[in-house]
């Protein structure tokens, strides 16, 4: 994946993070916050953005699994 694409994915996941926080979905993004990287910091290395995407993706997936197990998401 090219760095530009990775930064774009980082931005999309950061928007999901913001949505979760604003809507009180019981999320914990401490690990991501500890990285100290924002998708707007395009000067940061590709590896740093890759790590941020991995951590955000993992935390969002854990949140989705937790909410699914609690019955908070409905299936159609």
Backbone as a printed PyTorch tensor [residue, N CA C, xyz], in Angstrom:
tensor([[[  0.8440,  -1.1650,   0.0000],
         [  0.0000,   0.0000,   0.0000],
         [  0.8950,   1.2360,   0.0000]],

        [[  0.5550,   2.2030,  -0.8070],
         [  1.3250,   3.4430,  -0.8690],
         [  1.0670,   4.2800,   0.3790]],

        [[  2.0270,   5.1320,   0.7030],
         [  1.9120,   5.9690,   1.8980],
         [  0.6640,   6.8490,   1.8180]],

        [[  0.3940,   7.4220,   0.6830],
         [ -0.7760,   8.2900,   0.5210],
         [ -2.0700,   7.5310,   0.8330]],

        [[ -2.1590,   6.2960,   0.3780],
         [ -3.3420,   5.4670,   0.6470],
         [ -3.4460,   5.1270,   2.1350]],

        [[ -2.3140,   4.8650,   2.7450],
         [ -2.2730,   4.5450,   4.1660],
         [ -2.7190,   5.7390,   5.0080]],

        [[ -2.2620,   6.9230,   4.6400],
         [ -2.6650,   8.1480,   5.3450],
         [ -4.1660,   8.3660,   5.1830]],

        [[ -4.6960,   8.0950,   3.9970],
         [ -6.1350,   8.2370,   3.7630],
         [ -6.9190,   7.2510,   4.6420]],

        [[ -6.4670,   6.0190,   4.7330],
         [ -7.1110,   5.0320,   5.5870],
         [ -7.0260,   5.4630,   7.0490]],

        [[ -5.8900,   5.9990,   7.4500],
         [ -5.7090,   6.5130,   8.8100],
         [ -6.7460,   7.6000,   9.0890]],

        [[ -6.9630,   8.4830,   8.1300],
         [ -7.9450,   9.5570,   8.2840],
         [ -9.3590,   8.9980,   8.4470]],

        [[ -9.7110,   8.0170,   7.6440],
         [-11.0500,   7.4160,   7.7410],
         [-11.2650,   6.7410,   9.0980]],

        [[-10.2680,   6.0130,   9.5650],
         [-10.3810,   5.3590,  10.8680],
         [-10.4250,   6.3870,  12.0040]],

        [[ -9.6920,   7.4830,  11.8540],
         [ -9.7180,   8.5460,  12.8630],
         [-11.1010,   9.1940,  12.9260]],

        [[-11.7770,   9.2870,  11.7820],
         [-13.1380,   9.8230,  11.7720],
         [-14.0920,   8.8810,  12.4940]],

        [[-13.9210,   7.5770,  12.3200],
         [-14.7230,   6.5980,  13.0650],
         [-14.4540,   6.7040,  14.5620]],

        [[-13.2050,   6.8970,  14.9220],
         [-12.8220,   7.0770,  16.3290],
         [-13.5420,   8.2800,  16.9090]],

        [[-13.5200,   9.3870,  16.1910],
         [-14.1730,  10.6150,  16.6540],
         [-15.6780,  10.3850,  16.8350]],

        [[-16.3000,   9.6880,  15.8960],
         [-17.7260,   9.3830,  15.9900],
         [-18.0240,   8.5650,  17.2490]],

        [[-17.2150,   7.5540,  17.5010],
         [-17.4020,   6.7070,  18.6820],
         [-17.2800,   7.5150,  19.9660]],

        [[-16.3050,   8.3990,  20.0090],
         [-16.0930,   9.2160,  21.2010],
         [-17.2420,  10.1980,  21.4100]],

        [[-17.6880,  10.8260,  20.3380],
         [-18.7520,  11.8190,  20.4390],
         [-20.0960,  11.2060,  20.8190]],

        [[-20.2780,   9.9380,  20.5110],
         [-21.5470,   9.2810,  20.7870],
         [-21.4860,   8.3480,  21.9920]],

        [[-20.4270,   8.4520,  22.7600],
         [-20.2990,   7.7020,  24.0040],
         [-20.4600,   6.2040,  23.8460]],

        [[-19.7490,   5.6340,  22.9060],
         [-19.8850,   4.2060,  22.6370],
         [-18.9660,   3.3430,  23.4950]],

        [[-18.4410,   3.9080,  24.5590],
         [-17.6220,   3.1280,  25.4880],
         [-16.3030,   2.6830,  24.8960]],

        [[-15.6800,   3.5590,  24.1660],
         [-14.4310,   3.1900,  23.5030],
         [-13.2240,   3.6440,  24.3210]],

        [[-12.1410,   2.9400,  24.1180],
         [-10.8990,   3.2700,  24.7950],
         [ -9.7990,   3.3210,  23.7410]],

        [[ -9.3890,   4.5260,  23.3960],
         [ -8.3720,   4.7090,  22.3680],
         [ -7.0460,   5.1550,  22.9800]],

        [[ -6.7790,   4.7000,  24.1740],
         [ -5.5650,   5.0860,  24.8850],
         [ -4.3020,   4.6760,  24.1240]],

        [[ -4.2950,   3.4470,  23.6170],
         [ -3.1080,   2.9700,  22.8750],
         [ -2.8440,   3.8360,  21.6500]],

        [[ -3.9130,   4.2030,  20.9430],
         [ -3.7520,   5.0590,  19.7660],
         [ -3.2570,   6.4420,  20.1790]],

        [[ -3.8480,   6.9980,  21.2230],
         [ -3.4500,   8.3360,  21.6790],
         [ -1.9890,   8.3690,  22.1140]],

        [[ -1.5090,   7.2640,  22.6920],
         [ -0.1130,   7.1820,  23.1230],
         [  0.8630,   7.2410,  21.9480]],

        [[  0.4030,   6.8720,  20.7600],
         [  1.2820,   6.9170,  19.5810],
         [  1.6390,   8.3570,  19.2110]],

        [[  0.7400,   9.2810,  19.5160],
         [  1.0120,  10.6920,  19.2420],
         [  1.0990,  11.0280,  17.7690]],

        [[  0.2960,  10.3640,  16.9580],
         [  0.3160,  10.6290,  15.5240],
         [ -1.1040,  10.9020,  15.0480]],

        [[ -1.2040,  11.8580,  14.1650],
         [ -2.4820,  12.2390,  13.5820],
         [ -2.4200,  11.9800,  12.0780]],

        [[ -3.5530,  11.6880,  11.4490],
         [ -3.5250,  11.4900,   9.9970],
         [ -3.1320,  12.7630,   9.2400]],

        [[ -3.1930,  13.9030,   9.9200],
         [ -2.8130,  15.1620,   9.2810],
         [ -1.3060,  15.3900,   9.2990]],

        [[ -0.5830,  14.5480,  10.0000],
         [  0.8740,  14.6500,  10.0540],
         [  1.4760,  13.8300,   8.9160]],

        [[  1.2990,  14.3030,   7.7130],
         [  1.7250,  13.5480,   6.5310],
         [  3.2390,  13.4150,   6.4340]],

        [[  3.9640,  14.2400,   7.1790],
         [  5.4250,  14.1550,   7.1650],
         [  5.9500,  12.9640,   7.9630]],

        [[  5.0940,  12.3620,   8.7860],
         [  5.5140,  11.2070,   9.5800],
         [  5.7240,  10.0150,   8.6480]],

        [[  6.4550,   9.0410,   9.1200],
         [  6.8310,   7.9150,   8.2620],
         [  5.6420,   7.0170,   7.9360]],

        [[  5.8020,   6.2840,   6.8570],
         [  4.7940,   5.3150,   6.4380],
         [  4.5860,   4.2780,   7.5420]],

        [[  5.6640,   3.8580,   8.1760],
         [  5.5880,   2.8550,   9.2450],
         [  4.7850,   3.3740,  10.4300]],

        [[  4.9280,   4.6500,  10.7700],
         [  4.1590,   5.2230,  11.8800],
         [  2.6650,   5.2450,  11.5580]],

        [[  2.3270,   5.6010,  10.3240],
         [  0.9200,   5.5980,   9.9200],
         [  0.3810,   4.1620,   9.8840]],

        [[  1.2130,   3.2260,   9.4660],
         [  0.7990,   1.8170,   9.4310],
         [  0.4890,   1.3250,  10.8390]],

        [[  1.3340,   1.6800,  11.7970],
         [  1.1040,   1.2870,  13.1830],
         [ -0.1830,   1.9280,  13.7170]],

        [[ -0.4110,   3.1990,  13.3890],
         [ -1.6280,   3.8880,  13.8340],
         [ -2.8710,   3.2230,  13.2540]],

        [[ -2.8250,   2.8480,  11.9790],
         [ -3.9530,   2.1670,  11.3330],
         [ -4.1990,   0.8220,  12.0120]],

        [[ -3.1510,   0.0960,  12.3010],
         [ -3.2970,  -1.2060,  12.9630],
         [ -3.9380,  -1.0640,  14.3370]],

        [[ -3.4360,  -0.1120,  15.1330],
         [ -3.9590,   0.0840,  16.4920],
         [ -5.4120,   0.5610,  16.4360]],

        [[ -5.7060,   1.5330,  15.5850],
         [ -7.0870,   2.0220,  15.4590],
         [ -8.0230,   0.9190,  14.9860]],

        [[ -7.5890,   0.1870,  13.9740],
         [ -8.4090,  -0.9050,  13.4500],
         [ -8.6950,  -1.9560,  14.4960]],

        [[ -7.6880,  -2.3040,  15.2790],
         [ -7.8490,  -3.2950,  16.3380],
         [ -8.8190,  -2.8050,  17.4030]],

        [[ -8.6760,  -1.5460,  17.8070],
         [ -9.5450,  -1.0060,  18.8510],
         [-10.9820,  -0.8620,  18.3600]],

        [[-11.1630,  -0.4420,  17.1110],
         [-12.5130,  -0.3240,  16.5570],
         [-13.1660,  -1.7010,  16.3950]],

        [[-12.3860,  -2.6860,  15.9740],
         [-12.9240,  -4.0420,  15.8390],
         [-13.3100,  -4.6050,  17.2090]],

        [[-12.5100,  -4.3540,  18.2170],
         [-12.8300,  -4.8090,  19.5780],
         [-14.1090,  -4.1560,  20.0770]],

        [[-14.2640,  -2.8760,  19.7870],
         [-15.4740,  -2.1580,  20.1810],
         [-16.6940,  -2.7370,  19.4800]],

        [[-16.5740,  -3.0140,  18.1950],
         [-17.6850,  -3.5880,  17.4380],
         [-18.0460,  -4.9680,  17.9740]],

        [[-17.0500,  -5.7750,  18.2940],
         [-17.2970,  -7.1110,  18.8330],
         [-17.9770,  -7.0210,  20.1920]],

        [[-17.4870,  -6.1270,  21.0350],
         [-18.0750,  -5.9480,  22.3670],
         [-19.5350,  -5.5190,  22.2530]],

        [[-19.8130,  -4.5490,  21.3910],
         [-21.1820,  -4.0680,  21.2220],
         [-22.0700,  -5.1260,  20.5920]],

        [[-21.5290,  -5.9170,  19.6920],
         [-22.2950,  -6.9850,  19.0630],
         [-22.6630,  -8.0540,  20.0920]],

        [[-21.7220,  -8.3830,  20.9590],
         [-21.9770,  -9.3910,  22.0010],
         [-22.9780,  -8.8870,  23.0440]],

        [[-23.0670,  -7.5740,  23.2090],
         [-24.0200,  -6.9980,  24.1520],
         [-25.3780,  -6.7600,  23.5170]],

        [[-25.5090,  -7.0630,  22.2350],
         [-26.7690,  -6.8860,  21.5470],
         [-27.0760,  -5.4590,  21.1430]],

        [[-26.0540,  -4.5990,  21.0950],
         [-26.2810,  -3.1970,  20.7540],
         [-26.4000,  -2.9570,  19.2520]],

        [[-25.9560,  -3.8930,  18.4430],
         [-26.0820,  -3.7700,  17.0010],
         [-27.2000,  -4.7140,  16.5470]],

        [[-27.9870,  -4.2510,  15.6330],
         [-29.0820,  -5.0930,  15.1340],
         [-28.6990,  -5.6590,  13.7860]],

        [[-29.1760,  -6.8500,  13.5170],
         [-28.9370,  -7.4990,  12.2270],
         [-30.1880,  -7.3900,  11.3950]],

        [[-29.9840,  -7.2510,  10.1190],
         [-31.1290,  -7.1900,   9.1840],
         [-31.2220,  -8.4490,   8.4120]]])
